[in-house]
Amino acid sequence: MELTTNPFTVFETLSSKEELEQFRVKMSEGGFTPFRLFLERFRDWLKSYEDAGCERTSELLRTARELFPEPGAFSPSWASIWDEFESICFHKQTVFEAIPASEREGEWQVLIDNPYTNSELVCYPSLSFIEGAYMYAYFRTDLKQNEYIRLQKIQNVIMAFGSDREELSAGAHSNK
């Protein structure tokens, strides 16, 4: 069982208790690096799964939590990683339930704001629906007091770049 390339791929194919225990032992022996790779690929999974993957994702999270009940042993920064991943899964599922598949095509964006502070509005534009659903779920897990988050579909866009004015001026001068 090779864990250095993509331990998550190995993990998601295991089914027997013996295989899972071997995986747990190998990951524990490997320490920080294989576990980091495991979490990175798990996050990639969270970013990309669609409606049909919700149940599978919940199963994978349940199994991961059982195998590694204290992920903070690998790094203190991962002490709450299963809670974070479960929250992402929950909020992503609410997005899937709220927005019918027939309305998901096109460009999406995520906005985060707190109207009671001087902090700036945060906007993640030009997202696919799946990217937007993940970003919404990711940031939804840790909203601060008075913050709000919006996932919205872009219907019409007018876009300009800072260099457009210079090009117009240069073009106008060349016509004289």
MIBAZA-366531 format. One line per field, with one value per residue (C-alpha): residue number from 1; x, y, z. Coordinates in steps of 0.001 Angstrom, whole numbers, plus 524288, in hexadecimal, padded with zeros to 5 digits. Layout:
# MIBAZA-366531
num	(NUM, ...)
u	(X, ...)
v	(Y, ...)
w	(Z, ...)
***
This chain:
# MIBAZA-366531
num	(1, 2, 3, 4, 5, 6, 7, 8, 9, 10, 11, 12, 13, 14, 15, 16, 17, 18, 19, 20, 21, 22, 23, 24, 25, 26, 27, 28, 29, 30, 31, 32, 33, 34, 35, 36, 37, 38, 39, 40, 41, 42, 43, 44, 45, 46, 47, 48, 49, 50, 51, 52, 53, 54, 55, 56, 57, 58, 59, 60, 61, 62, 63, 64, 65, 66, 67, 68, 69, 70, 71, 72, 73, 74, 75, 76, 77, 78, 79, 80, 81, 82, 83, 84, 85, 86, 87, 88, 89, 90, 91, 92, 93, 94, 95, 96, 97, 98, 99, 100, 101, 102, 103, 104, 105, 106, 107, 108, 109, 110, 111, 112, 113, 114, 115, 116, 117, 118, 119, 120, 121, 122, 123, 124, 125, 126, 127, 128, 129, 130, 131, 132, 133, 134, 135, 136, 137, 138, 139, 140, 141, 142, 143, 144, 145, 146, 147, 148, 149, 150, 151, 152, 153, 154, 155, 156, 157, 158, 159, 160, 161, 162, 163, 164, 165, 166, 167, 168, 169, 170, 171, 172, 173, 174, 175, 176)
u	(80000, 80721, 802DA, 80C5A, 80570, 7F714, 7F32E, 7E526, 7E3BC, 7E863, 7DF32, 7D2FD, 7D4F1, 7D65D, 7CAE0, 7CED7, 7D220, 7DF64, 7E2B3, 7DE47, 7E67C, 7F26D, 7F001, 7EEE8, 7FBAC, 802F4, 7FDE6, 8017B, 80F0F, 810BE, 80CFC, 80B01, 80DFC, 8050A, 7FA32, 7FBBF, 7FAB4, 7EED3, 7E81F, 7EBC6, 7E5C5, 7DA09, 7D81A, 7D936, 7CE49, 7C621, 7C82C, 7C415, 7B93A, 7AB85, 79DF2, 79FAB, 7AC2F, 7A5E4, 7A317, 7B076, 7B706, 7AFED, 7B456, 7C276, 7C234, 7BC5F, 7C6E2, 7D1E6, 7CD44, 7CCDA, 7DA8C, 7E086, 7D87E, 7E36D, 7E8D6, 7EF4D, 7F96E, 7FED2, 7FE50, 7F74A, 7F1A6, 7E987, 7E334, 7D5C4, 7D76A, 7CC7A, 7C2FB, 7C706, 7C57E, 7B847, 7B3A4, 7B7F4, 7B0A5, 7A45D, 7A468, 7A7A0, 79C0A, 79321, 797B4, 794AA, 78728, 7844E, 7887D, 782C3, 78C1A, 784F0, 78928, 7979C, 79DB4, 7A4F5, 7ADA3, 7AC6D, 7B29B, 7B3C2, 7B2EB, 7B665, 7B3CC, 7B1B0, 7AA3C, 7AD80, 7BC39, 7C5B4, 7CACA, 7C99D, 7BFFB, 7C610, 7C1FF, 7C5C3, 7C110, 7C144, 7BE23, 7B760, 7ABCB, 7B3CC, 7BED5, 7B501, 7AE1A, 7BB0C, 7BF6F, 7B23A, 7B2EE, 7C11E, 7BEE2, 7B160, 7B79A, 7BE3F, 7B5E0, 7B884, 7AE0C, 7A67B, 7AD5B, 7A555, 7A898, 7A1EC, 7A30A, 79D3F, 79C3E, 7A0CA, 7969C, 79D05, 7AAFC, 7B176, 7BFFA, 7CB02, 7D966, 7E17B, 7E8E1, 7DC5D, 7DC92, 7EAB8, 7E7B1, 7DC16, 7E467, 7EF35, 7E546, 7DF13, 7EC3A, 7EFDE, 7E37F, 7E751)
v	(80000, 80C19, 818C4, 822F6, 8264D, 826E5, 820AC, 82540, 81D1A, 8114F, 814AE, 815E5, 8084E, 80125, 7F96D, 7EF3A, 7F235, 7EBE4, 7F4A1, 800B5, 7FCDB, 7FADA, 8083D, 80E68, 80820, 80C4F, 81A42, 81ACC, 815A4, 81F3B, 82ADA, 838B2, 837D2, 82C9C, 831FE, 83F73, 83932, 831A7, 83E1C, 845B2, 83B44, 83A34, 848DE, 84731, 83D2E, 846E9, 85118, 84881, 83F37, 841DF, 83E6A, 82FCF, 83078, 835A4, 8285C, 822FB, 82EFD, 82D0C, 81ED2, 82296, 82CD3, 8234C, 8193D, 82342, 827FC, 81A04, 81716, 823E9, 828E8, 83244, 83849, 842AE, 8384A, 83A21, 848F1, 851C2, 85975, 84D74, 84B7A, 84F4D, 84B0B, 840E5, 84B05, 85467, 84A19, 845C3, 853CF, 855B6, 8495F, 84DF0, 85B92, 8569C, 84D63, 858C2, 85FD4, 853D1, 852E3, 8616A, 862CC, 85976, 85333, 859FF, 86750, 864A0, 867D9, 874AB, 87D56, 87E0B, 88640, 8860C, 892A9, 8943B, 8A0C9, 8A65D, 8B323, 8B6EA, 8B76A, 8BECA, 8B232, 8B12F, 8A909, 89C52, 89737, 88ABF, 88C82, 8841A, 8773A, 86B37, 866A6, 85BCA, 86542, 86EFB, 86487, 86084, 86E8F, 871AE, 8657E, 86806, 87602, 8733B, 86A75, 875E7, 88211, 88C44, 89416, 89CE3, 89740, 8920C, 889CD, 88923, 87F79, 885B1, 88302, 88D8E, 89095, 89BDC, 8A0B8, 8AD08, 8AC21, 8B5C4, 8B608, 8C188, 8C1A9, 8C3AE, 8D275, 8D36D, 8CB58, 8D40E, 8E034, 8DA88, 8D68E, 8E40A, 8EA86, 8E1A1, 8E5B1, 8F423)
w	(80000, 7FAEC, 80183, 7FC69, 7EFB9, 7F378, 8004D, 7FE97, 7F23A, 7F9F1, 80527, 7FCDF, 7F6FC, 803FD, 808F7, 812FE, 82114, 81F16, 81380, 81ADF, 8269E, 81DEE, 81811, 82591, 829E6, 81D87, 81EBF, 82D22, 82A4B, 81F19, 8277D, 822D4, 8143D, 8103A, 818D9, 812AB, 80528, 809CB, 80E76, 80221, 7F970, 8027C, 800DC, 7F20D, 7F331, 7FB07, 7F07A, 7E53C, 7E968, 7E47D, 7E999, 7E83F, 7F051, 7FCC2, 802BA, 7FEE1, 804A4, 81188, 811C4, 80EFB, 819BE, 82378, 82045, 820CC, 82E18, 8331F, 82DEE, 83275, 83E02, 841C2, 83546, 83DB1, 84115, 8334A, 83468, 83E30, 832C3, 82F12, 83C5D, 83706, 828DD, 82934, 82E96, 823CB, 81930, 81E85, 81ED7, 810BA, 80CF0, 81401, 80E17, 80088, 80163, 8051C, 7F8D1, 7F08C, 7F6B0, 7F4CA, 7E696, 7DC91, 7D2E9, 7C7D0, 7CD1B, 7CF67, 7C248, 7C0DB, 7C915, 7D7E0, 7E273, 7F133, 7F90E, 80758, 80EC6, 81C39, 81B04, 8290E, 8272F, 81EB4, 818DE, 80A4E, 802D3, 7FE34, 7F0EC, 7E9E0, 7DBCC, 7CF89, 7D62F, 7D0FD, 7D90E, 7DF7B, 7E2BD, 7E82F, 7F03B, 7F652, 7F8FA, 7FF14, 807A4, 80B52, 80FC3, 8155A, 81F91, 82663, 824D4, 82F34, 83621, 82CAB, 820B8, 815A2, 809EF, 7FCC8, 7F1C0, 7E5C3, 7D762, 7CE16, 7C3D4, 7BC88, 7BCD6, 7B7EF, 7B9CD, 7B799, 7BA99, 7BF58, 7B28B, 7AA7F, 7AC52, 7A7F1, 79BDD, 798AD, 79A3E, 791E3, 787A7, 787A2, 785B8, 77A7A, 77327, 7730B)
***
